Structures are given as C-alpha cells and as structure tokens.
C-alpha cells in the first residue's frame, strides 16, 4: 500500500526516516487503549502525542475526491448501508481508513511538528505495511491487538458501545457487524505484524493499564 503514502519514492525514504526518527508509533485494533497508553507513556517521558483519529475530520476537509475514492463512497452512504446491509467482510475491505487512504496527510502533519521533541503517533490508521518503511528504528513501533471480549468491555466502559449502531434501523445487527469487522481487522494486524516482523502486544481482560504501559515502554526502550 505504499502508494497511500503519497508522492514518497524509495529514494526519498532514507531522508524521511531521518526526519521521523523521533516518532514512536502505536497502532492497533479499535478499543485497544491506544490513546490512553500513548498519553501515559508520553507524560512519563516528556513526549508529544499525535492522535491520528483526531485528525480525520481535518484530513477529510483537505482531500480531493480522487485522493480517497473509498472515503468519498463511504460518505455518500446512509447509516444502514454502512453498518447494516453490508457484510462485515465488505465493511472491512472498503473502510477507507483500514485501506490506508490519506495516510500521507498523517506524515505531512508529523513533519510539521516542531523538531527536537519526541512524538508518539497513535491510532488505528497506522497500518504496519505503511509504517514499516518509515522506521529508522524497528523498535519504535508497536501494535496493540485486543481480544474481542476486551474490545467490547472497553466500548461499554466508555459508553460508546451503541454510539454508531444506535443511529441505524437495526442497532443489534449493526453492532454485530461492527464488532465482527473490528475482530477481523485485529486478526489482519496480527498477521501483518508477524509477516513484517514488527512488535505486537495481545491484550485481554486480565491486562491492566499499568501492565500495558509498562509493556509499551519496554517495547520502545524508553
């Protein structure tokens, strides 16, 4: 998916890796606690946090239709078409952020940050095959892989379990589809991190925030 990075060429990658050397990457499945862990690790080590989820609206506003065809089609759908009438497999394959659309804008944002301060970039948009070519240090990236039970419990504790599904005509079907799609996305991340020899941490309901913070800190060798 390197085309999703934009105009980056192989010859430009060495310089880009150097400019992004102080970036630590936390990717992973939805509900894994990426934002919480990023804030905790950043607070302990004097790092800045870049939340790629928070940038989605801005990135949407900066796109041209041909830049992100999947996102353009997704925006044109009603809630039932997005979450009820399509299979989880189709939802996974056509969700723009899972396919790396507009990833290049994340890189643009990171390059605009002040030099000299380390950054933790976090979010589910940080796909392994897009991040790996940018790594000057392989240990500067980790993916959090939540078990289905952990994910559902996390959404319930945040009060967001029905946030999307509740806007459809069949909330129960929509929630099943969403949870199944996210399960498959996490399984895909697990396979991709293994294939690319990148670090991943599997998370279940026995793992505490302190445990996970410690594991990520160790992974980054901070």
PLY file of the C-alpha trace (Angstrom):
ply
format ascii 1.0
element vertex 222
property float x
property float y
property float z
element edge 221
property int vertex1
property int vertex2
end_header
0.00 0.00 0.00
2.95 2.38 -0.28
1.04 4.37 -2.88
-1.17 5.55 0.02
1.82 7.44 1.44
1.51 9.86 -1.42
4.44 11.01 -3.55
7.08 9.28 -1.42
9.61 7.40 -3.52
12.13 4.78 -2.46
14.94 7.27 -2.98
13.25 9.73 -0.61
12.71 7.21 2.19
16.15 7.47 3.87
15.79 11.23 4.41
12.21 10.79 5.56
13.21 8.12 8.06
15.75 10.54 9.46
13.17 13.29 9.87
10.77 10.88 11.59
13.42 9.29 13.78
11.93 10.69 16.98
8.43 9.38 16.24
7.13 6.39 18.18
4.15 4.63 16.62
1.25 2.91 18.43
-1.20 1.24 16.08
-3.76 -1.45 16.70
-7.37 -2.54 16.74
-10.28 -0.40 17.91
-10.81 -0.41 21.67
-7.23 -1.43 22.46
-6.49 1.63 24.60
-4.03 3.24 22.18
-4.90 6.81 23.15
-4.76 6.14 26.88
-1.43 4.35 26.68
0.05 6.97 24.36
-0.86 9.74 26.81
0.55 7.80 29.77
3.84 6.96 28.09
4.18 10.48 26.68
3.53 12.01 30.09
6.16 9.83 31.71
8.83 10.63 29.12
8.15 14.20 28.05
6.83 13.32 24.60
4.16 14.95 22.45
1.09 12.93 21.35
-0.24 13.00 17.80
-3.70 11.36 17.70
-4.40 10.37 14.11
-8.08 9.72 14.91
-8.48 13.37 15.91
-7.08 14.45 12.54
-9.64 12.55 10.45
-12.06 15.46 10.09
-9.27 17.81 9.09
-7.91 15.27 6.60
-11.39 14.79 5.18
-11.58 18.54 4.57
-8.23 18.56 2.80
-8.98 15.77 0.34
-9.93 15.95 -3.30
-12.38 13.24 -4.46
-9.77 11.37 -6.47
-7.42 11.29 -3.45
-9.68 8.95 -1.48
-12.33 7.14 -3.56
-13.25 4.77 -0.74
-13.84 7.65 1.65
-15.91 9.52 -0.93
-18.14 6.47 -1.43
-18.41 5.89 2.32
-19.53 9.47 2.93
-22.27 9.07 0.34
-23.82 6.08 2.15
-26.61 6.20 4.71
-26.11 4.67 8.14
-27.93 1.44 7.28
-25.88 0.95 4.13
-22.70 1.49 6.08
-23.42 -0.76 9.04
-26.47 -2.99 8.49
-26.92 -4.10 4.88
-23.30 -4.95 4.07
-21.35 -7.93 5.38
-18.53 -7.40 7.89
-16.11 -8.68 5.22
-17.25 -5.98 2.79
-17.13 -3.37 5.54
-13.53 -4.35 6.31
-12.38 -4.32 2.70
-14.00 -0.97 1.85
-13.41 1.07 5.03
-11.11 3.89 3.85
-9.04 4.23 7.00
-8.35 0.46 7.06
-7.05 0.70 3.50
-4.54 3.48 4.11
-6.34 6.32 2.36
-4.93 9.74 3.27
-2.07 8.21 5.26
0.19 10.71 3.53
-1.57 13.52 5.40
-0.53 11.92 8.70
3.06 12.10 7.54
2.61 15.74 6.49
1.25 16.55 9.96
4.16 14.83 11.71
6.71 16.63 9.57
5.16 19.98 10.52
5.61 19.39 14.26
8.47 21.26 15.96
11.78 19.47 15.67
13.56 18.27 18.77
10.66 16.84 20.76
9.80 13.17 20.55
6.31 12.27 19.37
4.02 9.32 19.95
1.74 8.91 16.94
-1.24 6.71 17.73
-4.35 5.39 16.04
-5.83 2.51 14.07
-4.88 4.25 10.79
-1.21 3.41 11.40
-1.09 0.24 9.32
2.00 -1.98 9.60
2.88 -2.02 5.91
2.68 1.79 5.76
4.65 2.46 8.93
7.49 -0.04 8.48
9.20 1.75 5.54
9.34 4.90 7.67
11.07 3.34 10.67
14.65 4.32 11.35
14.47 2.16 14.46
12.34 -1.04 14.23
11.62 -0.87 17.96
9.87 2.49 17.59
6.56 0.87 16.59
4.11 -1.43 18.35
0.60 -2.63 17.59
-1.98 -3.36 20.30
-4.23 -6.32 19.50
-7.34 -6.53 21.72
-9.25 -9.76 22.23
-12.96 -9.49 21.30
-14.02 -9.55 24.96
-11.58 -6.78 25.83
-12.82 -4.64 22.94
-16.49 -4.98 23.85
-15.75 -4.26 27.52
-13.71 -1.20 26.55
-16.52 0.22 24.40
-19.07 -0.47 27.14
-16.95 1.23 29.80
-16.62 4.33 27.59
-20.36 4.43 26.96
-19.72 4.20 23.21
-20.88 0.63 22.55
-24.04 1.76 20.74
-22.79 5.16 19.54
-22.76 4.18 15.85
-25.13 1.21 15.87
-27.81 3.21 17.67
-28.13 5.51 14.65
-29.29 2.67 12.38
-32.67 0.99 11.93
-31.31 -2.28 13.40
-28.86 -1.46 16.18
-28.25 -5.08 17.20
-27.35 -6.16 13.65
-25.16 -3.09 13.19
-23.30 -3.76 16.44
-22.69 -7.38 15.47
-21.33 -6.26 12.12
-19.10 -3.62 13.68
-17.65 -5.96 16.28
-17.08 -8.66 13.68
-15.41 -6.21 11.32
-13.14 -4.96 14.08
-12.28 -8.53 15.09
-11.22 -9.29 11.52
-9.21 -6.06 11.36
-7.32 -7.04 14.51
-6.66 -10.50 13.08
-5.31 -8.84 9.94
-3.00 -6.64 12.02
-1.79 -9.73 13.87
-0.92 -11.46 10.60
0.72 -8.36 9.13
2.91 -7.63 12.15
4.10 -11.24 12.09
4.80 -11.12 8.36
6.72 -7.85 8.64
8.46 -8.85 11.90
7.04 -5.91 13.82
6.22 -5.88 17.51
2.65 -6.53 18.68
1.07 -6.95 22.10
-2.05 -9.07 22.55
-4.45 -7.67 25.14
-7.15 -9.44 27.12
-9.29 -8.51 30.12
-6.58 -9.59 32.59
-4.18 -6.86 31.45
-4.26 -3.57 33.36
-3.36 -0.12 32.07
-0.22 -0.23 34.19
0.76 -3.56 32.65
0.20 -2.30 29.13
2.00 0.99 29.77
5.00 -0.95 31.02
4.95 -3.31 28.02
4.83 -0.43 25.53
7.56 1.48 27.38
9.76 -1.62 27.25
8.99 -2.09 23.56
10.13 1.47 22.83
13.18 1.04 25.10
12.40 4.33 26.81
0 1
1 2
2 3
3 4
4 5
5 6
6 7
7 8
8 9
9 10
10 11
11 12
12 13
13 14
14 15
15 16
16 17
17 18
18 19
19 20
20 21
21 22
22 23
23 24
24 25
25 26
26 27
27 28
28 29
29 30
30 31
31 32
32 33
33 34
34 35
35 36
36 37
37 38
38 39
39 40
40 41
41 42
42 43
43 44
44 45
45 46
46 47
47 48
48 49
49 50
50 51
51 52
52 53
53 54
54 55
55 56
56 57
57 58
58 59
59 60
60 61
61 62
62 63
63 64
64 65
65 66
66 67
67 68
68 69
69 70
70 71
71 72
72 73
73 74
74 75
75 76
76 77
77 78
78 79
79 80
80 81
81 82
82 83
83 84
84 85
85 86
86 87
87 88
88 89
89 90
90 91
91 92
92 93
93 94
94 95
95 96
96 97
97 98
98 99
99 100
100 101
101 102
102 103
103 104
104 105
105 106
106 107
107 108
108 109
109 110
110 111
111 112
112 113
113 114
114 115
115 116
116 117
117 118
118 119
119 120
120 121
121 122
122 123
123 124
124 125
125 126
126 127
127 128
128 129
129 130
130 131
131 132
132 133
133 134
134 135
135 136
136 137
137 138
138 139
139 140
140 141
141 142
142 143
143 144
144 145
145 146
146 147
147 148
148 149
149 150
150 151
151 152
152 153
153 154
154 155
155 156
156 157
157 158
158 159
159 160
160 161
161 162
162 163
163 164
164 165
165 166
166 167
167 168
168 169
169 170
170 171
171 172
172 173
173 174
174 175
175 176
176 177
177 178
178 179
179 180
180 181
181 182
182 183
183 184
184 185
185 186
186 187
187 188
188 189
189 190
190 191
191 192
192 193
193 194
194 195
195 196
196 197
197 198
198 199
199 200
200 201
201 202
202 203
203 204
204 205
205 206
206 207
207 208
208 209
209 210
210 211
211 212
212 213
213 214
214 215
215 216
216 217
217 218
218 219
219 220
220 221
